[in-house]
């Protein structure tokens, strides 16, 4: 809020008071000891709110004159951002697009995502300038619903109310591959078969040796069979098979059957 007045000759300064509506009394806001000053800025005010001030001069003995009362209302807050689109792109990725704010006072946007464990909004990005209205969130969990909101802010630090909440689900993992079987009666090779998964782009074959720890990927196949040419008889190995979707999400390895 900018308070401006005409300079008064023959004085020593000005007293400025502001009315406290909660306590219903006047409080001293500033004492200006320069008689040539004619402007005072009051900051950290709320938007769309009326404030009441009094301005009085004082002489060399600090005795005030009759006060001039001023009522002024701060500018309204800016309108919320209007979201346009939110969609999953591929594995663990979500794209958000919103409308550029029409108010030219807007400097940028704060984009937030809800932390559903702590139940609070966390800031992901500060997007500038005003026409930068696209954001891609990465590293998300498969098959999970995420919530986002956008807050616009002006060059002088005024923030809009949050936008409507946007909800989106990342692409889910394919179902666990079932009925995985391995032969044990063929010379120098092991043949795996399994039931097909609808929508699978391909399958990943994992293996570990009898004495090994952890499974290692060894092949990708599009069909529902795989031949491991082990090169000798009497080899003992363990296998797991996962499905990978067209969005590159992969079924759970830890819970998949072992053969």
Secondary structure as GFF3:
##gff-version 3
##sequence-region A 1 259
A	DSSP	beta_strand	2	4	.	.	.	ID=ss1
A	DSSP	beta_strand	13	20	.	.	.	ID=ss2
A	DSSP	beta_strand	25	32	.	.	.	ID=ss3
A	DSSP	beta_strand	39	41	.	.	.	ID=ss4
A	DSSP	beta_strand	50	58	.	.	.	ID=ss5
A	DSSP	beta_strand	68	73	.	.	.	ID=ss6
A	DSSP	beta_strand	83	88	.	.	.	ID=ss7
A	DSSP	beta_strand	94	98	.	.	.	ID=ss8
A	DSSP	beta_strand	106	115	.	.	.	ID=ss9
A	DSSP	beta_strand	120	128	.	.	.	ID=ss10
A	DSSP	beta_strand	134	137	.	.	.	ID=ss11
A	DSSP	beta_strand	145	154	.	.	.	ID=ss12
A	DSSP	beta_strand	166	169	.	.	.	ID=ss13
A	DSSP	beta_strand	181	182	.	.	.	ID=ss14
A	DSSP	beta_strand	190	193	.	.	.	ID=ss15
A	DSSP	beta_strand	200	209	.	.	.	ID=ss16
A	DSSP	beta_strand	216	221	.	.	.	ID=ss17
A	DSSP	beta_strand	225	228	.	.	.	ID=ss18
A	DSSP	beta_strand	237	245	.	.	.	ID=ss19
###
